[in-house]
Amino acid sequence: MTMISCSRREDVAAMLRNGYWPDACEVSLRSHIDGCSRCKEQVLITQSFQEARLESIGEARLGSAQALWWKAQLRQRDAALRQVGRPAALAQGFALMIGLITACGFLIWGWSRGLGWVALRDLQELLAGVRVDLQPFFAAFGNNLTVLMVGLMAIALFGGVVYMASDKQ
């Protein structure tokens, strides 16, 4: 842009602001714009900005109000379902953990009773080591070991029921 000031700059700006260019422009102002490089640049820049504004308004069309409302309802429902599903997911994880502990407990309990139904030597040695490590724990229950096993089975059964009742199967 040139640094020279133009006396008709305000007239050109008002004409562009009101949307009179090029159809409703006065003949004298049109001839001035053709001869003045500063006013010609101002017209060019203003027209470019106006065209860009019109294009951006055209691209920013919103959908119908009904579609927007429906999408908002779907988002709200999904958020509520996620919120409600969190305790069930925690219960599933807890049930899986209890089930695994119960299975290990029954293996150890059966092994300690002399049921040598596992033929693999490495597994037998591993279970013998676990049995030796857990003997003080089971000794604390004394004759009530059956009560412990029944309790663990009940918890595992509860975990299985929670898992079966969930929708993530």
N, C-alpha and C positions, 0 to 999 in steps of 0.2 A: 504494500500500500504506500501511497505517496504521503508525504508530510504536509502538503499544501492544503490549506483550509479552503472550503468552498462556501460561498454565501447562500447557496440553495440547498445545503445539506439537510436542514430541518424540513424543507418542503418535500424532498425525496423520501426522507424517513417517514413522514406522515402519510405520504402517498402509498408507500410499501406496507405500512402498518394497517391501513384501511383496506388494502387489497385492490387498489386501483390500477396497479401495474399489470400488464401493459395496455389493457383494453380501455380503461376509463381515465387514462392519463391525459393531461392537457398537452397540446401540441408544443407549446413553448418549453414545458418541462421535459418532454421527450427529446426535443432537439438539444436541450442543455445536457441531458444524460448521455446522448450520443457523442457530445464534444468533450465532456468532463471525465477524465479517467477515474477520479476519486468517486464520483457518483455512480459511474459504471461498475466499479468494484463493489460499492455498497449494494447495488441492485443484485449483482451476481451472488454475493455472500448471503444476502437476505433470502433470495429465492432458493438457494441451496438448503438453508436451514428450514425454510417452510416446507420444502419437498421432503426432507428427512423427517420432519415432524409428522407430516401426513402419512408417510410410510409406516412410522412407528405406531401411530394410532391405529392404522389398519391391521397391523400384526398383533396388537394387544387386545384382540377381541376375546371377550369372555364367553363362556358357554351360557346356556340358558340357566335361569335361576333354579329350575327344577333339577338339572344335572349337578349343579354346585351343591345343592342341598343334599342330594342323594349321595354324592361323594363324601360329604362331611358326615353323614349318618354312618356310612361304611367305615370311615376312619374311627369314629367314636365306638362303634360296635367291636371292631378289631381290638382297640385298646382295652375295652372292658373284658373281652375274652382272654386276652393275654394276662390281665390282672387276675382274673378268676382262675386261670390255669396254673398259676405259679404254685399254689399249695399242692395241687395234684402232682405236679412234676417233682416237688420235694418229697412227697409221700412215695412216689415211685422209686426214687433213688434210695430212700430209707428202706423200703421194702426189699429192694434188690440187695442192699447191704446185709439186712437181717437174714434174708434167704441164704446168702453165701456163708454167713457165720453159722447158721443152723446146719447147713450141709457139712461144713467142716467139723462142727461139733458132733454130729452123728457119725462121721467117719472116725473121729478120735474115740468116741464112746464105744463104737462097735469094735474098733481095734483093741481097745483096752479090755473088752470082754472076751477076747480070744477068737474073734471071727476073722480068720486069715483068708478072706475071700479075694484079696488082692494078690496077684501072682508076680507082680513086678518087684524085684529086689530093691531097686533104688527108691521106689515109692514106699516100700515097707520100712526101709531104713529112715526115710524122711519122717514118716508118721510115728515111728518109734521115738525119734528125737523130739517131735512135737509133744507126744504123750508124756515123755519124761519132763518136759518143760511145763506142761499144764497140770501135772499131777497135784501139786499143792493147791491149785485153783479148784479142781474137782474134789479134793479132800476136804475143802472147806464146806462143801455141801453135804458131805457124809452120805447118809442114806437118802437124802432128798435130791439126788442127782436126777431122778426121774421127773421130779417137779420142774427142774431147770429145763430139761429136754422138752417137756410138754409146753412150757411157757415159750420156749424158742419156736416150737412148731406153731403155736397159736399166733405169734407175731409174724412168722413167715406166711401163714395162711392169710392173715389180714393184709399183708403186703401184696399177695397174689390177687386178692379181691380188689384192692385199690387199682392194681395194674389192669385187671380185666375190665374194670368200670370206666377206665379212661378212654378217650377217643383216639389216642395215638397208636392204635394197633395196626 
